[in-house]
Amino acid sequence: MEARVMLSGRVGGPIEVHGPPQGVRVATFRLGCTPRQRDGSSGEWTDLPTTWVTVKVFGRLAWNVGFSLGKGEPVLVQGRLRTEQWENRDGEPRERLVIHADVVGHDLTYGTTVFKKRESPQPRPESDDAESAPVTMAGGESVDPVTGEIAA
């Protein structure tokens, strides 16, 4: 049986997008989930400790996440809960919980957003015009809008 989860939180830093233009892209970001609690006697709200989760997104969704989300923005994430295991430099085993997201979007409880359907990358046109200028993704990377290549 598969563990599926849905979380709401805020993007904790820049979105990192990796992968070749013709291969599978991967976007990674940290999601901070901070529950709030109301004090029954004073009526004041307080933040409880933040839970941080790594979110990984693949393929076309990774590309769209890189263009659409930025640090501090409220988002909803739905996906499969996974455990990643590795060894650190000292050879000690480590692990962390990661969400392999199927769905990511802005949480409209806190504001509005505008949806724009993105076209598939096309071959680069011969002429240099304004539409072929690099675009900066929400995470700060410069990307060619036609080929999808991330500038170094």
CYANA upper distance limits for C-alpha pairs under 8 A (distance plus 0.5 A):
  2 GLU  CA     80 ARG  CA      7.61
  2 GLU  CA     81 LEU  CA      8.41
  3 ALA  CA     80 ARG  CA      6.29
  3 ALA  CA     81 LEU  CA      6.00
  4 ARG  CA     78 GLN  CA      7.86
  4 ARG  CA     79 GLY  CA      6.08
  4 ARG  CA     80 ARG  CA      5.03
  4 ARG  CA     81 LEU  CA      6.44
  5 VAL  CA     78 GLN  CA      6.20
  5 VAL  CA     79 GLY  CA      6.16
  5 VAL  CA     80 ARG  CA      6.75
  5 VAL  CA     81 LEU  CA      7.10
  5 VAL  CA     99 ILE  CA      8.49
  6 MET  CA     76 LEU  CA      7.59
  6 MET  CA     77 VAL  CA      6.06
  6 MET  CA     78 GLN  CA      4.77
  6 MET  CA     79 GLY  CA      7.14
  7 LEU  CA     33 CYS  CA      8.13
  7 LEU  CA     76 LEU  CA      6.25
  7 LEU  CA     77 VAL  CA      5.80
  7 LEU  CA     78 GLN  CA      7.02
  8 SER  CA     33 CYS  CA      6.98
  8 SER  CA     74 PRO  CA      7.78
  8 SER  CA     75 VAL  CA      6.25
  8 SER  CA     76 LEU  CA      5.00
  8 SER  CA     77 VAL  CA      6.88
  8 SER  CA    107 ASP  CA      7.91
  9 GLY  CA     31 LEU  CA      6.48
  9 GLY  CA     32 GLY  CA      5.80
  9 GLY  CA     33 CYS  CA      4.88
  9 GLY  CA     34 THR  CA      7.42
  9 GLY  CA     74 PRO  CA      6.12
  9 GLY  CA     75 VAL  CA      6.18
  9 GLY  CA     76 LEU  CA      7.20
 10 ARG  CA     31 LEU  CA      6.10
 10 ARG  CA     32 GLY  CA      5.77
 10 ARG  CA     33 CYS  CA      7.13
 10 ARG  CA     71 LYS  CA      8.01
 10 ARG  CA     72 GLY  CA      5.79
 10 ARG  CA     73 GLU  CA      5.77
 10 ARG  CA     74 PRO  CA      4.87
 10 ARG  CA     75 VAL  CA      6.34
 11 VAL  CA     29 PHE  CA      7.42
 11 VAL  CA     30 ARG  CA      6.56
 11 VAL  CA     31 LEU  CA      5.43
 11 VAL  CA     32 GLY  CA      6.93
 11 VAL  CA     69 LEU  CA      8.19
 11 VAL  CA     70 GLY  CA      7.14
 11 VAL  CA     71 LYS  CA      5.45
 11 VAL  CA     72 GLY  CA      5.47
 11 VAL  CA     73 GLU  CA      6.03
 11 VAL  CA     74 PRO  CA      7.11
 11 VAL  CA     75 VAL  CA      7.57
 12 GLY  CA     29 PHE  CA      7.62
 12 GLY  CA     30 ARG  CA      5.63
 12 GLY  CA     31 LEU  CA      5.98
 12 GLY  CA     32 GLY  CA      6.37
 12 GLY  CA     71 LYS  CA      6.05
 12 GLY  CA     72 GLY  CA      6.48
 13 GLY  CA     29 PHE  CA      7.25
 13 GLY  CA     30 ARG  CA      7.05
 13 GLY  CA     70 GLY  CA      7.83
 13 GLY  CA     71 LYS  CA      5.16
 13 GLY  CA     72 GLY  CA      7.72
 14 PRO  CA     29 PHE  CA      7.27
 14 PRO  CA     70 GLY  CA      6.86
 14 PRO  CA     71 LYS  CA      6.17
 14 PRO  CA    138 ALA  CA      7.95
 14 PRO  CA    139 GLY  CA      5.00
 14 PRO  CA    140 GLY  CA      7.91
 15 ILE  CA     27 ALA  CA      7.01
 15 ILE  CA     28 THR  CA      6.40
 15 ILE  CA     29 PHE  CA      5.61
 15 ILE  CA     65 VAL  CA      8.26
 15 ILE  CA     66 GLY  CA      6.35
 15 ILE  CA     69 LEU  CA      7.90
 15 ILE  CA     70 GLY  CA      7.49
 15 ILE  CA     71 LYS  CA      8.30
 15 ILE  CA    138 ALA  CA      7.64
 15 ILE  CA    139 GLY  CA      5.19
 16 GLU  CA     27 ALA  CA      5.90
 16 GLU  CA     28 THR  CA      5.73
 16 GLU  CA     29 PHE  CA      7.00
 16 GLU  CA     66 GLY  CA      7.79
 16 GLU  CA    139 GLY  CA      7.10
 17 VAL  CA     25 ARG  CA      7.30
 17 VAL  CA     26 VAL  CA      6.14
 17 VAL  CA     27 ALA  CA      4.75
 17 VAL  CA     28 THR  CA      7.07
 17 VAL  CA     62 ALA  CA      7.48
 17 VAL  CA     63 TRP  CA      7.81
 17 VAL  CA     66 GLY  CA      6.90
 18 HIS  CA     25 ARG  CA      6.10
 18 HIS  CA     26 VAL  CA      5.81
 18 HIS  CA     27 ALA  CA      6.88
 19 GLY  CA     23 GLY  CA      6.84
 19 GLY  CA     24 VAL  CA      6.50
 19 GLY  CA     25 ARG  CA      4.87
 19 GLY  CA     26 VAL  CA      6.72
 20 PRO  CA     24 VAL  CA      7.39
 20 PRO  CA     25 ARG  CA      7.19
 20 PRO  CA    149 GLU  CA      7.90
 21 PRO  CA     25 ARG  CA      8.14
 21 PRO  CA    147 THR  CA      7.53
 21 PRO  CA    148 GLY  CA      6.30
 21 PRO  CA    149 GLU  CA      5.90
 21 PRO  CA    150 ILE  CA      8.43
 24 VAL  CA     58 PHE  CA      7.25
 24 VAL  CA     59 GLY  CA      5.67
 25 ARG  CA     58 PHE  CA      6.20
 25 ARG  CA     59 GLY  CA      5.51
 25 ARG  CA     60 ARG  CA      7.86
 25 ARG  CA     62 ALA  CA      6.66
 25 ARG  CA     63 TRP  CA      7.48
 26 VAL  CA     56 LYS  CA      7.23
 26 VAL  CA     57 VAL  CA      6.12
 26 VAL  CA     58 PHE  CA      5.15
 26 VAL  CA     59 GLY  CA      7.00
 26 VAL  CA     62 ALA  CA      6.05
 26 VAL  CA     63 TRP  CA      8.45
 27 ALA  CA     56 LYS  CA      6.21
 27 ALA  CA     57 VAL  CA      5.56
 27 ALA  CA     58 PHE  CA      6.93
 27 ALA  CA     62 ALA  CA      5.27
 27 ALA  CA     63 TRP  CA      7.75
 27 ALA  CA     65 VAL  CA      7.73
 27 ALA  CA     66 GLY  CA      7.28
 28 THR  CA     54 THR  CA      7.55
 28 THR  CA     55 VAL  CA      6.12
 28 THR  CA     56 LYS  CA      5.10
 28 THR  CA     57 VAL  CA      6.90
 29 PHE  CA     54 THR  CA      6.40
 29 PHE  CA     55 VAL  CA      5.90
 29 PHE  CA     56 LYS  CA      7.32
 30 ARG  CA     52 TRP  CA      7.03
 30 ARG  CA     53 VAL  CA      6.17
 30 ARG  CA     54 THR  CA      5.09
 30 ARG  CA     55 VAL  CA      6.52
 31 LEU  CA     52 TRP  CA      6.14
 31 LEU  CA     53 VAL  CA      5.71
 31 LEU  CA     54 THR  CA      6.71
 31 LEU  CA     55 VAL  CA      7.29
 32 GLY  CA     50 THR  CA      6.59
 32 GLY  CA     51 THR  CA      6.25
 32 GLY  CA     52 TRP  CA      5.15
 32 GLY  CA     53 VAL  CA      7.10
 33 CYS  CA     50 THR  CA      5.93
 33 CYS  CA     51 THR  CA      5.67
 33 CYS  CA     52 TRP  CA      6.90
 34 THR  CA     47 ASP  CA      7.00
 34 THR  CA     48 LEU  CA      6.70
 34 THR  CA     49 PRO  CA      6.74
 34 THR  CA     50 THR  CA      4.86
 34 THR  CA     51 THR  CA      6.93
 35 PRO  CA     47 ASP  CA      6.60
 35 PRO  CA     48 LEU  CA      6.00
 35 PRO  CA     49 PRO  CA      7.85
 35 PRO  CA     50 THR  CA      7.64
 36 ARG  CA     45 TRP  CA      6.96
 36 ARG  CA     46 THR  CA      6.11
 36 ARG  CA     47 ASP  CA      5.05
 36 ARG  CA     48 LEU  CA      6.24
 37 GLN  CA     45 TRP  CA      6.03
 37 GLN  CA     46 THR  CA      5.92
 37 GLN  CA     47 ASP  CA      6.92
 37 GLN  CA     48 LEU  CA      7.41
 38 ARG  CA     43 GLY  CA      6.44
 38 ARG  CA     44 GLU  CA      6.11
 38 ARG  CA     45 TRP  CA      4.85
 38 ARG  CA     46 THR  CA      6.87
 39 ASP  CA     43 GLY  CA      5.57
 39 ASP  CA     44 GLU  CA      5.97
 39 ASP  CA     45 TRP  CA      6.77
 39 ASP  CA     46 THR  CA      8.11
 40 GLY  CA     44 GLU  CA      8.44
 53 VAL  CA     97 LEU  CA      7.37
 53 VAL  CA     98 VAL  CA      6.82
 53 VAL  CA     99 ILE  CA      7.92
 54 THR  CA     97 LEU  CA      7.64
 54 THR  CA     98 VAL  CA      5.51
 54 THR  CA     99 ILE  CA      6.91
 55 VAL  CA     98 VAL  CA      6.25
 55 VAL  CA     99 ILE  CA      5.32
 55 VAL  CA    100 HIS  CA      6.66
 55 VAL  CA    101 ALA  CA      7.08
 56 LYS  CA     98 VAL  CA      7.58
 56 LYS  CA     99 ILE  CA      6.61
 56 LYS  CA    100 HIS  CA      5.47
 56 LYS  CA    101 ALA  CA      6.56
 57 VAL  CA     61 LEU  CA      6.89
 57 VAL  CA     62 ALA  CA      5.48
 57 VAL  CA     65 VAL  CA      8.46
 57 VAL  CA    100 HIS  CA      6.44
 57 VAL  CA    101 ALA  CA      5.79
 57 VAL  CA    102 ASP  CA      7.66
 58 PHE  CA     62 ALA  CA      5.43
 58 PHE  CA    100 HIS  CA      8.49
 58 PHE  CA    101 ALA  CA      8.36
 59 GLY  CA     63 TRP  CA      7.34
 60 ARG  CA     64 ASN  CA      6.87
 61 LEU  CA     65 VAL  CA      6.50
 61 LEU  CA    102 ASP  CA      8.46
 62 ALA  CA     66 GLY  CA      6.70
 63 TRP  CA     67 PHE  CA      7.00
 64 ASN  CA     68 SER  CA      6.46
 65 VAL  CA     69 LEU  CA      6.19
 65 VAL  CA    104 VAL  CA      7.95
 66 GLY  CA    137 MET  CA      6.25
 66 GLY  CA    138 ALA  CA      6.36
 66 GLY  CA    139 GLY  CA      6.83
 67 PHE  CA    136 THR  CA      8.32
 67 PHE  CA    137 MET  CA      5.07
 67 PHE  CA    138 ALA  CA      5.68
 67 PHE  CA    139 GLY  CA      8.14
 68 SER  CA    137 MET  CA      8.01
 68 SER  CA    138 ALA  CA      6.56
 69 LEU  CA     73 GLU  CA      7.31
 69 LEU  CA    106 HIS  CA      8.45
 69 LEU  CA    138 ALA  CA      6.16
 69 LEU  CA    139 GLY  CA      8.08
 70 GLY  CA    138 ALA  CA      5.59
 70 GLY  CA    139 GLY  CA      6.65
 71 LYS  CA    139 GLY  CA      8.28
 73 GLU  CA    106 HIS  CA      7.89
 74 PRO  CA    106 HIS  CA      6.35
 74 PRO  CA    107 ASP  CA      5.84
 74 PRO  CA    110 TYR  CA      7.58
 75 VAL  CA    104 VAL  CA      7.42
 75 VAL  CA    105 GLY  CA      5.96
 75 VAL  CA    106 HIS  CA      4.77
 75 VAL  CA    107 ASP  CA      5.13
 76 LEU  CA    103 VAL  CA      8.41
 76 LEU  CA    104 VAL  CA      6.23
 76 LEU  CA    105 GLY  CA      5.95
 76 LEU  CA    106 HIS  CA      6.63
 76 LEU  CA    107 ASP  CA      6.10
 77 VAL  CA    101 ALA  CA      6.92
 77 VAL  CA    102 ASP  CA      8.32
 77 VAL  CA    103 VAL  CA      6.28
 77 VAL  CA    104 VAL  CA      5.15
 77 VAL  CA    105 GLY  CA      7.32
 78 GLN  CA     99 ILE  CA      8.47
 78 GLN  CA    101 ALA  CA      6.05
 78 GLN  CA    102 ASP  CA      6.46
 78 GLN  CA    103 VAL  CA      5.60
 78 GLN  CA    104 VAL  CA      7.05
 79 GLY  CA     99 ILE  CA      6.39
 79 GLY  CA    100 HIS  CA      5.90
 79 GLY  CA    101 ALA  CA      4.52
 79 GLY  CA    102 ASP  CA      5.48
 79 GLY  CA    103 VAL  CA      7.13
 80 ARG  CA     99 ILE  CA      6.03
 80 ARG  CA    100 HIS  CA      5.72
 80 ARG  CA    101 ALA  CA      6.92
 80 ARG  CA    102 ASP  CA      8.26
 81 LEU  CA     97 LEU  CA      7.36
 81 LEU  CA     98 VAL  CA      6.46
 81 LEU  CA     99 ILE  CA      5.24
 81 LEU  CA    100 HIS  CA      7.01
 82 ARG  CA     97 LEU  CA      6.25
 82 ARG  CA     98 VAL  CA      5.71
 82 ARG  CA     99 ILE  CA      6.53
 82 ARG  CA    100 HIS  CA      7.52
 83 THR  CA     95 GLU  CA      7.02
 83 THR  CA     96 ARG  CA      6.14
 83 THR  CA     97 LEU  CA      5.17
 83 THR  CA     98 VAL  CA      6.55
 84 GLU  CA     95 GLU  CA      5.89
 84 GLU  CA     96 ARG  CA      6.01
 84 GLU  CA     97 LEU  CA      6.92
 84 GLU  CA     98 VAL  CA      7.36
 85 GLN  CA     93 PRO  CA      7.62
 85 GLN  CA     94 ARG  CA      6.18
 85 GLN  CA     95 GLU  CA      4.83
 85 GLN  CA     96 ARG  CA      7.35
 86 TRP  CA     93 PRO  CA      6.33
 86 TRP  CA     94 ARG  CA      5.87
 86 TRP  CA     95 GLU  CA      6.87
 87 GLU  CA     91 GLY  CA      5.61
 87 GLU  CA     92 GLU  CA      5.69
 87 GLU  CA     93 PRO  CA      4.93
 87 GLU  CA     94 ARG  CA      6.15
 88 ASN  CA     92 GLU  CA      5.97
 88 ASN  CA     93 PRO  CA      7.04
 88 ASN  CA     94 ARG  CA      7.25
106 HIS  CA    113 THR  CA      7.73
107 ASP  CA    111 GLY  CA      7.96
108 LEU  CA    112 THR  CA      6.16
108 LEU  CA    113 THR  CA      7.95
121 PRO  CA    145 PRO  CA      7.59
121 PRO  CA    146 VAL  CA      5.46
121 PRO  CA    147 THR  CA      5.83
121 PRO  CA    148 GLY  CA      6.90
122 GLN  CA    146 VAL  CA      5.95
122 GLN  CA    147 THR  CA      6.79
123 PRO  CA    146 VAL  CA      7.07
123 PRO  CA    147 THR  CA      6.94
124 ARG  CA    132 SER  CA      8.22
124 ARG  CA    146 VAL  CA      6.36
124 ARG  CA    147 THR  CA      7.03
125 PRO  CA    132 SER  CA      8.43
128 ASP  CA    132 SER  CA      6.86
128 ASP  CA    133 ALA  CA      8.30
129 ASP  CA    133 ALA  CA      7.54
131 GLU  CA    145 PRO  CA      8.24
132 SER  CA    144 ASP  CA      7.42
132 SER  CA    145 PRO  CA      6.86
132 SER  CA    146 VAL  CA      6.94
133 ALA  CA    144 ASP  CA      7.23
133 ALA  CA    145 PRO  CA      7.84
134 PRO  CA    142 SER  CA      6.37
134 PRO  CA    143 VAL  CA      5.66
134 PRO  CA    144 ASP  CA      5.00
134 PRO  CA    145 PRO  CA      6.72
135 VAL  CA    142 SER  CA      5.98
135 VAL  CA    143 VAL  CA      5.56
135 VAL  CA    144 ASP  CA      6.63
135 VAL  CA    145 PRO  CA      6.71
136 THR  CA    140 GLY  CA      6.15
136 THR  CA    141 GLU  CA      5.89
136 THR  CA    142 SER  CA      4.90
136 THR  CA    143 VAL  CA      6.53
137 MET  CA    141 GLU  CA      5.78
137 MET  CA    142 SER  CA      6.80
137 MET  CA    143 VAL  CA      7.39
141 GLU  CA    150 ILE  CA      7.40
141 GLU  CA    151 ALA  CA      7.67
142 SER  CA    150 ILE  CA      6.46
142 SER  CA    151 ALA  CA      5.87
142 SER  CA    152 ALA  CA      8.50
143 VAL  CA    148 GLY  CA      6.53
143 VAL  CA    149 GLU  CA      6.12
143 VAL  CA    150 ILE  CA      4.98
143 VAL  CA    151 ALA  CA      6.25
144 ASP  CA    148 GLY  CA      5.59
144 ASP  CA    149 GLU  CA      5.82
144 ASP  CA    150 ILE  CA      7.05
144 ASP  CA    151 ALA  CA      7.91
145 PRO  CA    149 GLU  CA      8.32
